[in-house]
Amino acid sequence: MSNPKTSASTTSAADVDHYCIEPRETIMKRLSDTNRSNWTGHLLLMVLFCALLAGCASESTGKPVRVNGQTMGTYYDIQFVELPEGESPDSMQKIIEAELDRINDLMSTWKDDSQLMQFNNSESEDWFKVDADTEFVVRKAIEISELTGGTFDVTVGPLVELWNFGASKHDFKVPDEESLNAVSEEIGWQLVETREEEPALKKKHPKVFLNLSAIAKGFAVDQVADVLREAGVASYLVNIGGEMVASGKKANGEPWTVAIEQPSETAIASPKVLKAIPLRDGALATSGNYRNYFEDADGNRYSHTIDPRTLRPVKHHLLSASVLAENCTEADGFATALMVMGPKEARQFSIDHDLAIYLVYKEDEDGPQQEWASPLFEKYESGKDSVPGSGKK
């Protein structure tokens, strides 16, 4: 087992291919958007998107191929080595955005007419027909919930709202026991069923409300990667709000390089690189907690990360959790689950289930930051292995 180490020093920006930095105002806006859309407080800039633009030139144009924009309350940034024949950056962007819009229309909780919101607003306990992709993401979420003992739970939205950490934020107030017990009746991954043949979802309680934001961005990353492959793009790096997938290599033959940010409790214009990672034909997702909390008048701090098992904010000091996996859907979901577990439980879970993870944490609130990499993460980082599987064991 790897030994924890304090993060007294960090990788310099020169050690990564390209360091994407945004103005402080943009960072703060995106952090705000993320807090609204993700109950675990996924941190947009926790994982920094890095690629050597000079070595990512199109063979046909001699210029970098890069498209970016806004989606799902966050940003997307996509780079690839060469344009498919007959395509332009604008035409590729239209193809990519059409796919992102399609996923939003299916799974957004910010669109009243999305397929997911139609299911949420229905109190019927009969089968509700959905798109195959919606069924797949919910089914995958349930699988991760079962595997993690409920630390990942896409039904937890009403509980987050009760703690005033959700979309309809009010003045913070600790819920009373009666309110917590009442809301517990309508949350729990066991209250949802999926049907793969003739895709459909089914509630076991009329008030069940699904929020897929802790896994849908990862799924969107995978889908954009599929779109690129279908268009004939073999080498690319896809980034949506800090969730990434890479394929192939850059034009200079080197792997795509991404970086994990040094946790800081304040948003800064120039985040520090904690660790640079060559991402070889796989996905990386990071979830963070260190900027998302409420502090009451007595100085008590309440994390925005809610443990569905206890109905209360977590009390540990896990600052960020990064997961390497074959696909970003699973990496995204597992990163969220680990943030609920905390450092001790997350370390053991990664060993028991063959997960490649990297944790940044403190032993106590005033202690130094420490880092821990699972054996599989270290093996991958050293170049001795490919991206691990899904953690099923």
C-alpha positions in Angstrom: 0.0 0.0 0.0 1.2 3.5 -0.8 2.2 5.7 2.1 0.6 9.1 2.5 2.9 12.1 2.0 2.4 15.8 2.7 2.1 18.1 -0.3 4.9 20.4 0.7 6.0 20.9 -3.0 4.0 20.8 -6.2 4.7 20.1 -9.8 5.6 23.3 -11.7 3.6 24.6 -14.6 6.6 23.9 -16.8 6.2 20.2 -16.2 2.8 20.1 -18.0 2.2 20.7 -21.7 -0.2 23.5 -21.4 -1.8 25.2 -18.5 -5.2 26.6 -19.0 -5.9 29.5 -16.7 -9.1 31.6 -16.6 -9.7 35.1 -15.0 -10.8 35.0 -11.4 -14.3 36.2 -12.3 -14.8 33.4 -14.7 -13.6 30.8 -12.2 -16.0 32.1 -9.6 -18.9 32.1 -11.9 -18.3 28.5 -12.9 -17.8 27.5 -9.4 -21.2 29.0 -8.6 -22.8 27.2 -11.6 -21.2 23.9 -10.4 -22.5 24.3 -6.9 -26.0 24.6 -8.3 -25.8 21.6 -10.5 -23.9 19.0 -8.6 -24.7 17.8 -5.0 -21.1 16.7 -4.4 -19.7 20.1 -5.4 -17.7 18.8 -8.4 -14.9 21.3 -8.8 -14.6 22.6 -12.3 -10.9 23.4 -12.1 -9.9 20.6 -9.9 -8.5 18.8 -12.9 -6.8 21.2 -15.3 -6.9 20.6 -19.0 -3.4 20.4 -20.5 -2.3 19.8 -24.0 0.7 21.0 -26.1 -0.9 23.2 -28.7 2.3 23.5 -30.7 2.4 19.7 -31.0 -1.3 19.4 -31.7 -1.4 20.8 -35.3 -3.7 19.6 -38.0 -1.7 18.0 -40.8 -4.0 19.7 -43.3 -3.9 23.2 -41.8 -0.8 23.3 -39.7 -2.9 24.9 -36.9 -4.1 23.5 -33.6 -7.6 21.9 -33.8 -9.5 23.1 -30.8 -13.2 23.8 -30.1 -14.7 25.1 -26.9 -17.8 26.6 -25.5 -20.4 26.4 -22.7 -22.6 23.4 -21.8 -24.4 22.0 -18.7 -23.6 25.0 -16.6 -19.9 24.6 -17.3 -17.4 24.6 -20.2 -16.2 22.2 -22.7 -12.8 22.2 -24.3 -11.8 19.7 -27.0 -8.5 19.2 -28.8 -7.6 16.8 -31.5 -4.6 16.3 -33.8 -6.3 16.6 -37.2 -9.6 17.4 -38.9 -11.5 14.7 -40.6 -11.6 15.1 -44.4 -14.2 17.6 -45.5 -14.7 19.1 -42.0 -13.8 22.4 -40.5 -13.5 23.5 -36.8 -16.9 25.1 -37.1 -18.5 22.0 -38.6 -17.0 19.8 -35.9 -18.2 22.2 -33.2 -21.7 22.0 -34.5 -21.6 18.2 -34.4 -20.2 18.2 -30.9 -22.7 20.8 -29.6 -25.6 18.9 -31.2 -24.7 15.9 -29.1 -24.3 17.9 -25.9 -27.7 19.6 -26.5 -29.2 16.1 -27.0 -27.9 14.9 -23.7 -29.1 18.1 -22.0 -32.5 17.6 -23.4 -32.5 14.1 -21.9 -30.9 14.6 -18.5 -30.9 18.2 -17.4 -32.7 19.1 -14.2 -32.5 22.8 -15.3 -34.9 22.2 -18.2 -38.4 21.7 -17.2 -39.2 19.8 -20.4 -36.2 17.5 -20.3 -36.9 13.8 -20.3 -35.5 13.4 -16.8 -37.6 16.3 -15.4 -40.7 14.8 -16.9 -40.0 11.6 -15.0 -39.2 13.5 -11.8 -42.5 15.5 -12.1 -44.6 12.4 -12.6 -45.8 10.7 -9.4 -46.8 7.6 -11.2 -45.2 4.4 -10.1 -45.7 2.7 -13.5 -42.9 2.2 -16.0 -42.0 5.6 -17.6 -40.5 5.2 -21.1 -37.2 7.0 -21.7 -34.3 7.2 -24.2 -31.8 4.3 -24.1 -29.1 6.7 -23.0 -31.2 8.0 -20.0 -31.8 4.4 -18.9 -28.1 3.5 -19.3 -27.0 6.4 -17.1 -29.5 5.7 -14.4 -28.7 2.0 -14.5 -25.0 2.8 -14.3 -25.7 5.1 -11.3 -27.6 2.3 -9.5 -24.7 -0.1 -10.1 -22.2 2.4 -8.6 -24.6 3.0 -5.7 -24.8 -0.7 -4.9 -21.1 -1.2 -5.3 -20.3 1.7 -3.0 -22.9 0.9 -0.3 -24.9 4.0 -1.1 -22.2 6.7 -0.9 -23.2 7.5 -4.5 -27.0 8.2 -4.8 -28.7 10.2 -7.6 -31.9 10.4 -5.5 -30.3 12.5 -2.8 -31.5 15.9 -4.2 -34.3 16.5 -1.7 -31.9 15.9 1.1 -29.5 18.5 -0.3 -32.3 20.9 -0.7 -33.3 20.3 3.0 -29.8 21.4 4.0 -30.2 24.5 1.7 -27.2 23.4 -0.4 -29.3 22.9 -3.6 -30.8 25.0 -6.3 -33.3 26.9 -4.2 -30.8 28.1 -1.5 -32.1 29.8 1.6 -30.4 31.0 4.8 -28.6 28.1 6.2 -30.3 26.2 9.0 -29.6 22.7 10.4 -32.7 20.6 9.7 -34.5 19.1 12.6 -34.7 15.3 13.1 -38.3 15.2 12.1 -37.6 16.8 8.7 -34.6 14.5 8.1 -36.7 11.4 8.9 -39.5 12.6 6.6 -37.2 13.2 3.6 -35.4 9.9 4.1 -38.6 8.2 3.0 -38.2 9.5 -0.5 -34.5 9.1 -1.1 -32.5 5.9 -1.8 -31.1 4.3 -4.9 -33.3 1.2 -4.2 -36.4 3.3 -4.9 -35.6 3.3 -8.7 -35.8 0.5 -11.2 -34.6 0.5 -14.8 -35.6 -1.6 -17.8 -33.0 -2.0 -20.6 -35.3 -3.7 -23.1 -37.9 -1.1 -24.1 -36.0 1.5 -22.0 -37.9 2.8 -19.0 -37.6 3.9 -15.4 -39.9 3.2 -12.5 -40.3 4.8 -9.1 -41.1 2.9 -5.9 -42.1 6.2 -4.2 -44.0 8.9 -6.0 -41.7 11.7 -4.7 -38.4 10.2 -6.0 -36.4 12.9 -7.8 -33.3 12.0 -9.8 -30.4 14.4 -10.3 -27.7 12.9 -12.7 -25.3 15.8 -12.5 -22.7 13.7 -10.6 -22.5 11.2 -13.5 -24.0 12.9 -16.6 -21.0 15.1 -17.4 -18.8 12.0 -17.4 -21.3 10.3 -19.8 -21.3 13.4 -22.0 -17.5 13.2 -22.2 -17.7 9.6 -23.4 -20.4 10.5 -25.9 -18.4 13.3 -27.4 -15.5 10.9 -27.7 -17.8 8.5 -29.6 -18.8 11.3 -31.9 -15.2 12.1 -32.6 -14.3 8.5 -33.4 -17.3 8.2 -35.7 -16.1 11.3 -37.5 -12.7 9.7 -38.0 -10.7 11.4 -35.3 -8.4 8.9 -33.6 -6.3 11.2 -31.3 -8.2 13.7 -29.0 -8.6 15.1 -25.5 -12.1 15.9 -24.4 -12.7 18.0 -21.3 -16.2 18.9 -19.9 -16.0 20.8 -16.6 -12.8 19.0 -15.6 -13.9 15.5 -16.5 -11.7 14.1 -19.3 -11.1 11.3 -21.7 -8.1 10.9 -24.0 -7.3 8.8 -27.0 -4.2 8.3 -29.0 -1.3 10.7 -28.8 -0.4 14.2 -29.8 1.2 15.0 -33.1 4.7 14.8 -31.6 4.0 11.2 -30.4 3.8 12.1 -26.7 0.7 11.2 -24.6 -1.8 13.9 -23.7 -0.9 15.4 -20.3 -3.4 16.6 -17.7 -2.9 18.0 -14.2 -4.5 17.8 -10.8 -4.8 21.1 -9.1 -3.4 21.9 -5.7 -6.4 22.3 -3.4 -7.0 25.8 -2.2 -10.0 27.1 -0.2 -10.1 30.3 -2.3 -10.5 30.5 -6.0 -7.3 31.8 -7.5 -6.5 33.1 -11.0 -3.4 30.9 -11.2 -4.0 27.5 -9.6 -1.0 25.4 -8.8 -0.3 22.1 -10.4 -0.1 19.3 -7.8 0.4 16.4 -10.2 0.9 16.0 -13.9 -0.5 12.8 -15.5 0.0 11.3 -18.9 -3.5 10.3 -19.9 -3.2 7.3 -22.2 -6.5 6.0 -23.8 -8.6 6.5 -20.7 -10.6 8.8 -18.5 -9.9 11.0 -15.5 -12.5 12.6 -13.2 -12.0 14.6 -10.0 -14.4 15.6 -7.3 -13.6 18.2 -4.7 -15.0 19.5 -1.5 -12.6 22.2 -0.2 -14.4 25.3 -1.5 -18.0 24.1 -0.8 -19.1 24.5 2.8 -21.1 26.7 5.1 -19.8 28.2 8.4 -22.3 29.2 11.0 -22.0 32.1 13.5 -20.3 29.8 16.0 -17.6 28.8 13.5 -19.0 25.3 12.9 -18.3 24.2 9.3 -20.8 22.2 7.3 -19.6 20.5 4.1 -21.9 20.7 1.0 -21.1 17.0 0.5 -24.0 15.0 2.1 -23.6 11.4 3.1 -26.9 9.7 2.0 -26.3 7.0 4.7 -26.3 9.4 7.6 -28.5 12.2 6.0 -25.9 14.7 7.2 -22.8 16.5 5.8 -19.6 14.6 5.9 -17.2 15.4 8.7 -13.9 14.1 7.3 -11.2 16.2 5.6 -10.9 14.6 2.1 -10.2 17.6 -0.2 -10.3 15.9 -3.6 -10.5 12.5 -5.1 -9.4 11.7 -8.7 -10.2 8.5 -10.5 -8.6 6.9 -13.6 -10.9 4.5 -15.5 -11.6 3.1 -18.9 -14.6 5.5 -19.3 -15.5 8.9 -17.8 -19.0 7.8 -16.8 -17.7 5.5 -14.2 -14.7 7.7 -13.3 -17.2 10.6 -12.6 -19.5 8.5 -10.4 -16.7 6.8 -8.4 -15.0 10.2 -7.8 -18.3 11.4 -6.2 -18.7 8.3 -4.1 -15.1 8.6 -2.8 -15.7 12.2 -1.6 -18.6 10.9 0.6 -16.5 8.0 2.0 -13.6 10.1 3.2 -9.9 9.2 3.0 -9.8 6.0 5.2 -12.8 4.3 3.6 -11.8 5.5 0.1 -8.3 4.0 0.4 -9.7 0.6 1.4 -12.4 0.7 -1.2 -9.9 1.4 -4.0 -7.8 -1.6 -2.9 -10.8 -4.0 -2.5 -12.2 -3.0 -5.9 -9.1 -2.4 -8.0 -9.6 1.3 -8.5 -6.8 3.7 -9.6 -7.4 6.8 -7.3 -5.5 9.8 -6.1 -6.6 11.5 -2.8 -5.7 14.8 -1.3 -6.7 15.2 2.3 -6.0 16.4 5.8 -6.0 14.3 9.0 -7.7 17.3 10.8 -8.9 20.7 9.8 -5.6 22.5 10.7 -3.2 19.7 9.5 -1.0 19.8 6.4 -2.3 18.5 3.1 -1.4 14.9 2.4 -1.6 12.8 -0.8 -2.2 9.1 -1.4 -2.2 7.2 -4.6 -3.6 3.7 -4.8 -1.3 0.9 -6.0 -3.1 0.8 -9.4 -2.8 4.6 -9.8 1.0 4.4 -9.1 1.3 1.5 -11.6 -0.5 3.4 -14.3 1.5 6.6 -13.6 4.8 4.7 -13.9 3.7 3.5 -17.4 3.6 -0.1 -16.3 -0.1 -0.6 -17.0 -3.0 0.7 -19.0 -6.0 2.5 -17.5 -7.8 0.1 -15.1 -11.3 -1.2 -15.4 -14.5 -0.2 -13.7 -13.7 -1.3 -10.1 -16.0 -4.3 -10.2 -14.7 -7.1 -8.1 
